[in-house]
Amino acid sequence: MMKVLPSIIATIGLFGSTVVYGTPTWSSSAYYIANADDKSGMQWQTVASKHGRFSILMPAPVSKTSQEVGSHRTVTYNSVLPASNSNFTVSYTTYGEEYLRKHSRTKLLKESIHLAVSSLLGKVVKRQAVDVDGCEAIEFEFEGHSRSTTHTGQEAAADLHGIGRAVFANDTTYLLLCDTVGSAPETSCEKFISSFKILP
């Protein structure tokens, strides 16, 4: 599996949203359940969406953004760990019936991966088809680049490495990304992605 950090801005920017750090957005469509810290001292929480019909473990705190374009609605949850330069992102996009009649599941999955990785100025270095709870999915590894501004105002660039999974269920595409700047993905990325569950 893989990792990412500035993907928070790039990936969320992909959907035209602004990330807000800090306290999670509480609503009737999502809930957050505090979980015990793991051995690394990282505090994990369960993020579940009634509308998105999924649950996943994410490091706290988690931010949420959403956007609607035509018949598509995209909701994104993001968590950043500055200490390890790691970024955890899960987003889901729902489609209208007419759009789904014109596009195959495989095409939607590949497009979501391409858009996300391209936004990170990256490339997919490995991919494979997998089954997730009986649903079509693609797991992939990617490499990209991150740009940020230092405290002196200079622009800095760094390589990032990550892993991801795209899943199609019902009328929805789910995209999970975990990346880290300057190093290979950590085991926390695997924990994040493997914890994803589709809810009835």
C-alpha positions in Angstrom: 0.0 0.0 0.0 1.1 3.7 -0.2 1.1 7.2 1.4 0.7 11.0 0.8 0.6 14.5 2.5 0.2 17.5 0.2 -2.2 15.3 -1.7 -4.6 16.8 0.8 -4.6 20.0 -1.2 -4.1 18.4 -4.6 -6.6 15.7 -4.2 -9.2 17.8 -2.5 -8.5 20.5 -5.1 -9.3 17.9 -7.7 -12.9 18.2 -6.5 -12.8 22.0 -6.2 -13.2 22.0 -2.5 -11.2 23.7 0.4 -9.9 21.7 3.2 -10.6 22.9 6.7 -8.3 21.6 9.4 -9.3 21.1 13.0 -12.5 19.9 14.5 -14.5 17.4 12.4 -17.8 18.5 10.9 -20.6 16.8 12.7 -23.8 16.1 10.9 -26.6 13.6 10.6 -24.9 12.0 7.6 -21.6 11.2 9.3 -20.5 10.2 12.8 -17.1 9.9 14.5 -16.3 7.3 17.1 -13.2 7.7 19.2 -11.0 4.6 19.3 -8.1 3.7 21.6 -4.6 4.8 20.5 -2.6 2.1 18.7 0.9 1.0 19.6 2.4 4.0 17.8 0.5 6.4 19.9 -1.7 7.4 16.9 -5.3 8.2 17.8 -7.7 6.5 15.3 -11.4 7.1 14.9 -14.1 5.4 12.9 -15.6 7.7 10.3 -18.9 6.4 8.9 -21.3 8.0 6.4 -25.0 7.2 6.3 -25.3 8.9 2.9 -22.1 7.4 1.5 -22.8 4.0 3.0 -19.3 3.3 4.2 -17.1 3.2 7.3 -13.3 3.5 7.7 -10.6 4.1 10.3 -8.8 7.4 10.1 -6.3 9.3 12.3 -7.8 12.2 14.2 -8.7 14.9 13.5 -10.7 14.5 10.3 -12.0 17.3 8.0 -14.9 17.0 5.6 -15.8 18.8 2.3 -18.4 18.3 -0.3 -19.3 19.5 -3.8 -22.1 18.9 -6.3 -21.6 19.2 -10.1 -24.5 18.3 -12.3 -25.7 14.8 -11.2 -22.5 14.1 -9.4 -22.0 14.6 -5.7 -18.5 14.2 -4.2 -17.8 14.1 -0.4 -14.2 14.0 0.9 -12.8 13.2 4.3 -9.2 14.0 5.0 -6.7 13.6 7.8 -3.1 14.9 7.9 -0.2 13.8 10.2 2.4 16.5 10.0 4.9 14.6 12.1 5.2 11.8 9.5 4.2 13.9 6.4 1.4 11.5 5.8 -2.1 12.2 4.4 -5.2 10.0 4.5 -8.1 10.7 2.1 -11.3 8.9 1.4 -13.9 10.4 -1.0 -17.0 9.1 -2.6 -18.9 10.3 -5.8 -22.4 9.3 -6.5 -23.7 9.4 -10.1 -27.1 9.8 -11.8 -28.8 6.8 -13.5 -28.3 8.3 -17.0 -24.6 8.8 -16.5 -24.1 5.3 -15.2 -25.9 3.9 -18.3 -23.2 5.6 -20.5 -20.1 4.7 -18.5 -18.8 1.3 -17.3 -17.7 0.7 -13.7 -14.2 0.0 -14.8 -14.0 3.3 -16.7 -15.2 5.2 -13.7 -12.7 3.6 -11.4 -9.8 4.2 -13.8 -10.9 7.8 -14.3 -11.0 8.5 -10.6 -7.5 7.1 -10.1 -6.1 9.0 -13.1 -7.6 12.3 -11.9 -6.3 11.9 -8.3 -2.8 10.8 -9.3 -2.5 13.4 -12.0 -3.4 16.1 -9.5 -0.4 15.1 -7.5 1.8 15.4 -10.6 2.3 11.7 -10.3 2.0 8.4 -12.0 0.7 4.9 -11.2 3.5 2.5 -10.9 1.5 -0.6 -10.0 -2.2 -1.7 -10.2 -4.3 -4.8 -9.9 -8.0 -5.6 -9.9 -9.3 -6.8 -6.6 -12.7 -7.8 -5.0 -13.9 -5.7 -2.1 -17.0 -7.2 -0.4 -18.1 -8.5 -3.8 -17.6 -5.2 -5.5 -15.3 -4.3 -8.4 -12.1 -2.5 -7.2 -8.6 -1.5 -8.2 -5.6 -1.3 -5.9 -2.7 0.8 -7.0 0.6 2.3 -6.0 1.8 5.7 -7.1 4.6 8.3 -7.0 4.1 12.0 -7.2 5.5 15.4 -6.3 4.5 17.8 -3.6 5.0 21.6 -3.6 4.9 23.7 -0.5 6.1 27.1 0.8 8.7 27.2 3.6 8.6 29.5 6.6 11.0 31.8 4.7 8.6 32.1 1.8 10.6 29.8 -0.6 8.9 27.2 -2.6 10.0 23.6 -1.9 9.3 20.4 -3.8 9.4 16.8 -2.5 8.7 13.4 -3.8 5.8 11.5 -2.3 4.8 7.8 -2.4 1.4 6.4 -1.9 -1.1 3.6 -2.2 -4.7 3.6 -3.0 -7.9 1.7 -3.7 -10.8 2.6 -5.9 -14.1 0.7 -5.3 -17.4 0.8 -7.2 -20.6 -0.1 -5.3 -24.2 0.6 -6.3 -24.1 4.1 -7.9 -20.9 5.2 -6.1 -17.2 5.3 -6.7 -15.0 5.3 -3.5 -11.4 6.5 -3.7 -9.0 5.9 -0.9 -5.5 7.5 -0.9 -2.7 7.4 1.6 0.6 9.0 0.8 3.8 10.2 2.5 6.3 12.8 1.5 9.9 11.6 1.1 9.5 8.0 2.2 7.7 4.8 1.5 4.2 4.2 2.8 3.9 3.2 6.5 1.9 0.4 8.0 -0.7 3.0 9.0 -1.6 3.4 5.3 -2.4 -0.3 5.1 -4.5 -0.1 8.3 -6.4 2.8 6.8 -7.2 1.2 3.5 -7.9 -2.3 4.8 -10.4 -0.9 7.4 -12.7 0.3 4.6 -16.2 -1.3 4.7 -19.3 -0.8 2.6 -22.4 -0.5 4.7 -25.9 -1.8 3.7 
